[in-house]
Amino acid sequence: MGLEFARSARSTVGLEWELALVDADSGDMRQAGPSVVAALSPDGVRPHPHVHPEFLRNTVELVSGVARTVGAAGADLMRTLAEVRAVTDPMRVELVSAGTHPFSHWSTQKVTDKERYHTVVDRAQMWGRQMLIYGVHVHVGVEDRAKVLPIIRSLLVYYPHLQALSASSPFFDGRDTGYASMRALLFQQLPTAGLPYQFETWGQLEHYVEDMLRTGVIDEFNDVRWDVRPAPRFGTIEVRVCDGVSNLTELLALSALTHCLVEHLSTRIDDGRPLPSMPQWFVQENKWRAARYGMDAIIILDDAGKEEHVAHATRQLVAELEPAAERLGCVAELAGVLDIVEQGASYQRQRAVAAAHGPGHEGLEAVVAHLVAELRAGHPLSPGG
């Protein structure tokens, strides 16, 4: 089959931000997504163009328009967030973004009434029902289809940087999992989710899609839920590595890192320079290390097996990407990545909040309250108050 890749302007950017709906008093999940989406319909029939339902009824997704800079895309999200709050505040519903909800139990959550979501649950059963997870997706426009797969293969080298920096899911089902990102390992259990295959040619990708369609594994390409994937109908590469991000400042930093990586790799192709790559077994190990240890991970840097602390590797990467940030107008946002390195990631703040409020449910309620406060503040807050 032919898998058409839409025309897209180079290095345009779009952001998707999944937000959990929680009760303002208890911090537990609220199944209010359909009501929120319906209330935001411009005419009672058409959906809001920038607020989408998600897999679970406790979630809405905010989607920016196509922008030239991550700052502009972020401003778009904030305008939409204000519209959502105009609906949720009177309902006493708060908004949270983290890789998982710290204590709500997955078995009590309801799936949005949409055929493709019911199909996921019917096929994946318990693994499908456990998808009480939230993420951020960054789309970056690619002007030439021939660049897409080489850039995706190379982006996998930087997977652990994005995973460690964004890790925000240490708690799941009321307990500390021991992982910085429980979401990363939960999500990969779905069929066709997880790390992408490292295809060499577009024809190999088309053959894969044809096989998956013919055998009923997928009904459409969008059912391929890889952590990094082509988005043919938009003409973009979609990076889905990051856990849910609790505040706009860190969202823009991580989006800038992603945006700059794609532009940097695209420029290397233009200049005839080789792109970094890594065997699949190293990529898989890096994903696990970043999910398990977060900002304390020792990651594999290249196909020779050289290793480095993720914090040091991230500092070096930010310096390498500064020319791309200049071109893309996101120097300040990219510098925010270094703030995460120095001050800690969300999972670290969450654990500090839980420890300060004692063991058990009380500590996890405090974590949710802290996440609510960070989203309202628009920047990370000290775990001490």
N, C-alpha and C positions, 0 to 999 in steps of 0.2 A: 504494500500500500504506500501511497505518497503521503508524507507528513509535512504539510506546508508550514513554513515559518514566516509569520507576518512581518511586514516592513516596520522597522522601528528606528527612531533616531538614536544615534549612539549615546550611551551613558545617560539617557533619561532615567528617572528613578520613580518608583512608586512603593508605598509602604502599606502593610497590612498588620493591624495590631489587634490581637484577640484579648478581650476583656471579660473577666468573670463578674457575674452579678451576685452580690452578697447582701445579706440582711444587715441593715445599719445598726441593729442592736446586738444580734448574736454573732455576726460574722459568718454564719453558715450560708450555703448556697441558696439562691432564689431562682426558681424556674420561670423567670420573668422575660426571657428573651423574646418569645413571640409577641408578648404585649408591647414591649419596647419597640420592636420593629414595626408593628402595626400602627402604633401611635405616631411614628415618624414618617409614615407614608404621606406623600404630598397630596394625594387625592383619595386615599382609602383603598386604592387598588394597586398602584405601582409602588414598588419598594423604594425606600430612600437610596439614592445612588451610592452613598458612602457608608451605609450601615447595613451589614448583612447578617442573617441568621447563621448559626454554626451548628456543628454536630450535636451538641447538647443544648437543652433549653435554658441552661444557666449562663449562656455565653452570647455576646454580640461581637462582631468583627468590624472595626473601623478601617476604612480603605481610603487612602489619599487619591487625588488625581495624579496624572502624569506630570512630573515636575523636572526642572533642570537641576535643582539642588535639594539636598536632604532637608535644609532649613525650610524651603518652601513647602515640601511635602509634609514636614512636621507641623507647620502653621495650618495647613489644610486639615490635618488630623485634629488639631486643637479646636478649630471652628466646629467640626463635627462633634467632638467631645462635649462642647458646650450645649449643642442641641440635644445630645443624649441625656446630659445631666438635667436639662429642663423637664425631661420625662421621668427620670429615675429618682430625682430628689423628692418629689411629692409622694413617691411610692415607698420612701425610706429604703431605697436600694442604693448601695455603694458599689463602686467599680474598683476592681483589683486586676493587676496583671502580674503573674508569676508562673513559673513552669507548671506548678501543681497548686491545688488548694491544700493548705496544711492539714486540715482535719475532716473535711466533709467526706463521707463514704461514697465510693463510686456506685454502689448498688442502689442508692436512693435517687440517683440522677436520671432524668428523663431525656430521651432522644428526641430531637426536633423531627416533626412529622414530614419527612422528606424521603422519597423512595431510596435514594442512594445511601442515606444514613442508616435506614433500616436494613439495607443489604449488607452494610459493614457489620452490624451487630449479628445478623443472621449467619453470616459466614464465619466471623471471627469469635463469636460467642463471648466467653469471659474476657478475653483480651480486648475485644471490641468494647465491651461494657466498661472496662477500666480506663478508657481514654479521658480521664478527668484531668486534661492537660491543656496548656495554653502556650502559644508561641508568637513570634514576630517573623513575618516574611518580607523580604526585600527583593523587588524586581528591578533589574537594571537592563536597559535597552542595549541590544547588540545589532549593529547595522549590517552584518554579514553572517549568514548562516554558517559559513565555513569556520567561523571563529568559535561557535558555541560549544562544541564538544571539547576542543582543546582547553578552553577557559574553564569549563566544568572540571575536567581532570586536574587542572592545576589548582583550582580553588580547594580541592580536597587536601592539599598540603597545609592549608591554613584553617582547616576545620577545627582543630583543637583550640586555636586562639579564640575563635568566635564562641565555641562552646564553653570554654572556661570563663571568659569575660561575662557572658550572659547568664551563667548558671544561676538558677533561682528556684530550684525545686528540691531542697534537702528533705522536706517533710512530705509524707504521703499517707493518707488513711490514719492520721493521728499519731504518727511516730516518725522519728528521725531515721531515714533510710541508710545513712552512712555515705550517701552520694551527694555530690554538689548538684547534679542534674539527674533526678529520677525520671524526668520527662523524656530525656534522650533515649533511655533504655525501654521505657514503656511504649513509646511511639513506634519503635522499630519492630515491635511484635506483629503489627498489622501486615497482611500480605501486601507486597509491592512497596512497603515503606522501608526507611533506613537509607543506607548508603547507596548511591547509584552505581550501576555498572560503568566501567571505564571504556566506553565504546570509542573506537578509532575513527569510524566514519558515520555519516548520517544514515547511510544505507543500513548499517548494522542496527541503529536505533529503530529505523522503520521496520526491519525484520522482527525485532523484539516486540514492537507494538502489534504487528500483524499476528504474531504467535499468541500474544496475550488476549487479543480480541477473539481470535478463532477458537481458543480453548475456554473462553468465558471467564478468564481471570479478571479482566477489566471490561467495562462497557464503553469507556472513552478514555482518552489519554490522561485526563485530569485524575483518574483513579490511580495513576502512578504517583505515589506519595513520597518520592525520594527527598532526602534532606537538601539536595541541590539538584535542580532539574531544569530542563528547557521548559519555557511556557510558550509553545508555538503560536497560540492565537493572539498573544500580545507582542511577540517578537522580543522576548526578554529571557534572561536567565533569572530563575527564582531561587533565592537562597533562604532555606527554611530551617537552618541550624539552630538559631537562637531560641532559648527559653523565653517565655513571657517576660517583658521588661517593665519594671514597676513605675517608671517615671520618664518624662519626655527627654530630659537631659541625657540619660544613658541610652535611650532609644535612638536619639540622633547620633550619639557617638558610635554605637554599633552599626547603625545604618551607613554612616560615613566610612567606616572601615570596610564594609562590604562594597559600597559604591566605588571606593578608591581601588580596591583589589581588582574588580572587573576592569576598570579603566586602565590600570597599570598593566594587567596581563594583555589587554587588547593592544596597548601601545607596543609591548614587546613583540607581538605578532607583526605589527606594522613595520617594526625595525628589523625584522628577520632574526630576532634573538630567540633562543629556545625557551620554552616555559618549564618551570620546575614541575616535577611529577613524583609520584611515590607508589610503590607496590600496594596492592589492595590490602595485604596483611598488615602493613604499617599503618595505613589509613584506619583500618578497623581497630587496631591497638590504640591509636591516638584518640579515637572517639571514646573508647572505654576509659582511658586514663583521664581525659578531660572531664568526663561525666562523673567519674569516681572522686577525683582529687581537686577538680576545679583549678583555682589559681596556684595550688601547690603541685600541679602536675609537672612531671619531667616528660617532655614530648619528643618525638622523633622528627627530625628536621628534613631529612632527605633520603634518597634511595640507598645511600651508603650506611644509614643507620646512626648518623650523628645525633646526639641528644642534647637538650638544653631545657632549662627551667622555662616554663611558659611565660612568666613575667618578663624575663630577659629577652626572650624571643619576640615578645610583643613590642617591647621598646624598640628593638631593631627594626621590626616591621613598620612601625609608625614612621620612623625616620626615612625608611625606603619609600614610603607612600606619600611623602610630603609634596613632591612635584605634582602628583596626580590630584592631591587635595587642592593645590593652587589652581589647577585647571578647572576643577569642579566646584570651586567656591565653598569648600567645607573645611578650611584649615582649622577654625575654632572647634568645630564638631569633632574632627579627627583627634585633636588634642585632648578631648574628653576621654578618649580611650586610656590615656596615661593616668587620668584621675581614678579610673576604675582599678588600674594596676596598683596605684599607691594607696588608695583608700579602702579597697576591698570590693568584692562583688556582692550581689544581692543575697546569695545563699549564706555568705558570712554574716551579713547584717541580720538576717533572719535567725540564725543560730544564736547570735549575741542577744537579741531581743528575747528569745525563748529562755535562754539561761538566766537572764535578769529577772524574769517573772516566775521562775520556779518550774518544776517538772509538771507534766500532765497537761490537761486541757487549758488551764489558765494561761500557760505560756504560749500555746498555739493561738489562742484568741488574741493575745497581745501581738503576735506576728501578723495576723490579718489586719488588726488595727493599724499597725505600722505600715503595711502595704497600702492600705487605704489612704493614709496620710501622705505617703510618698507620691501617689498618683495625683492627689490634690495639690501638693506643693510643686510638682513638676521637676523635682530633683531629689537625689538620695538624702536621707535624714540620718543623723547619728542614732545608733541603737540606744543610746542613753537618754534620748528624749529630744 
